[in-house]
Amino acid sequence: MQCDEIRRWISPYLDSELDPHTNFEIAQHLDGCAACRQAFEAEQQLETSVAASLSSDPQTEAAWDQAVHRAIAGSRSRPRRWQLAVAAVVLFVGLVGGWRGWTMARQDLVRSALRNHQEYLANRMTLDVQSGAPQTAEAFFVNKLPFPVRCPRNLTDQGIRLIGARLCHLNHVPVAYILYHVDSRPISVFLLDADSLGQFRQAAETLGHPDAPRGYRVGRSVIVTARSALGVICAVGEVPQATLERIVDSYASEST
């Protein structure tokens, strides 16, 4: 692996979410690359420092600012390259919307879903079935997942066009991946059953209910998650949050 590829895996590596082979490759690279090792250490140290500073009040902007200042101040005794790495991580946190956005970006389910969405945007992921018919997508998942997949019929009337589907994995959990377009902008929808939520401890603690989906922004991407009667719905796209909420609500209605 090259440095740019290694650094894409900082968060899942630190959270022990990768498969053994990928973990081994990253560990080998870090043994011989001081720059990447410092970047990994910077994120780990920053996460620890900020989390400790925000343990009493993790939601306020004032607490966030104070925590970042403490993290930066703590890096001043470190080598110059380490300071630059901390600065880069702080910049990233700022881009994803402060402490709340950073926390959500690191949430296990959301991070995995966002990564898969970005894989599609980069043309590194293909669909198993391409069809605008909901029943075709539903039929594809029969006997592939431990729960029935039901696609809403009312989304086309709202300008949300079904493109296709595939079976994918989030944190080694098989899930339904369903692709939509809104004005040629892709929207990724991930469906998993309630039993699989045990593999996403952080998500289980933060997910909303169908009547109160949770939405967050990470860079240009918006993520909306909610529970449903059948499991969990997660929608990702570079579209208004209200659009994703309509999709999530439609899927939640299908499962009742």
CORBELHU-V395855 format. One record per residue. N is the residue number from 0. PSI is psi in whole degrees, -180 to 180 (* if undefined). Layout:
N PSI
N PSI
//
This chain:
0 144
1 166
2 -44
3 -35
4 -41
5 -43
6 -18
7 -22
8 15
9 -54
10 -52
11 -30
12 -46
13 -28
14 7
15 43
16 -7
17 162
18 160
19 -39
20 -46
21 -41
22 -42
23 -43
24 -42
25 -44
26 -41
27 -44
28 -43
29 -32
30 -32
31 2
32 103
33 -37
34 -47
35 -38
36 -41
37 -37
38 -43
39 -44
40 -36
41 -45
42 -40
43 -44
44 -41
45 -43
46 -45
47 -44
48 -47
49 -43
50 -40
51 -41
52 -29
53 6
54 -28
55 -26
56 81
57 2
58 -13
59 148
60 -39
61 -42
62 -39
63 -50
64 -44
65 -41
66 -42
67 -43
68 -39
69 -41
70 -42
71 -42
72 -38
73 -20
74 -10
75 -23
76 -3
77 168
78 156
79 -42
80 -36
81 -40
82 -42
83 -37
84 -42
85 -43
86 -39
87 -41
88 -41
89 -39
90 -43
91 -44
92 -40
93 -38
94 -32
95 5
96 36
97 -163
98 -44
99 -44
100 -38
101 -42
102 -43
103 -38
104 -27
105 -4
106 136
107 -50
108 -46
109 -42
110 -43
111 -42
112 -43
113 -40
114 -42
115 -40
116 -43
117 -31
118 -40
119 -43
120 -32
121 10
122 31
123 9
124 132
125 160
126 145
127 -31
128 134
129 114
130 146
131 6
132 120
133 -38
134 -29
135 -43
136 -41
137 -44
138 -33
139 -36
140 -6
141 131
142 6
143 -20
144 154
145 17
146 153
147 138
148 125
149 118
150 133
151 146
152 -10
153 1
154 -34
155 -38
156 -18
157 10
158 18
159 108
160 127
161 133
162 -42
163 -168
164 165
165 160
166 125
167 180
168 133
169 117
170 42
171 8
172 125
173 131
174 161
175 128
176 122
177 128
178 133
179 162
180 140
181 109
182 45
183 6
184 122
185 143
186 126
187 128
188 129
189 132
190 131
191 156
192 165
193 -37
194 -33
195 -16
196 -21
197 -21
198 -6
199 77
200 -44
201 -41
202 -40
203 -29
204 -19
205 -12
206 142
207 -178
208 168
209 -33
210 -3
211 66
212 150
213 132
214 141
215 157
216 132
217 102
218 -126
219 -9
220 144
221 138
222 130
223 130
224 154
225 156
226 157
227 177
228 -28
229 -20
230 -121
231 142
232 134
233 122
234 137
235 136
236 166
237 62
238 169
239 146
240 -36
241 -34
242 -45
243 -35
244 -36
245 -41
246 -48
247 -44
248 -41
249 -43
250 -39
251 -38
252 -35
253 -25
254 -2
255 *
//
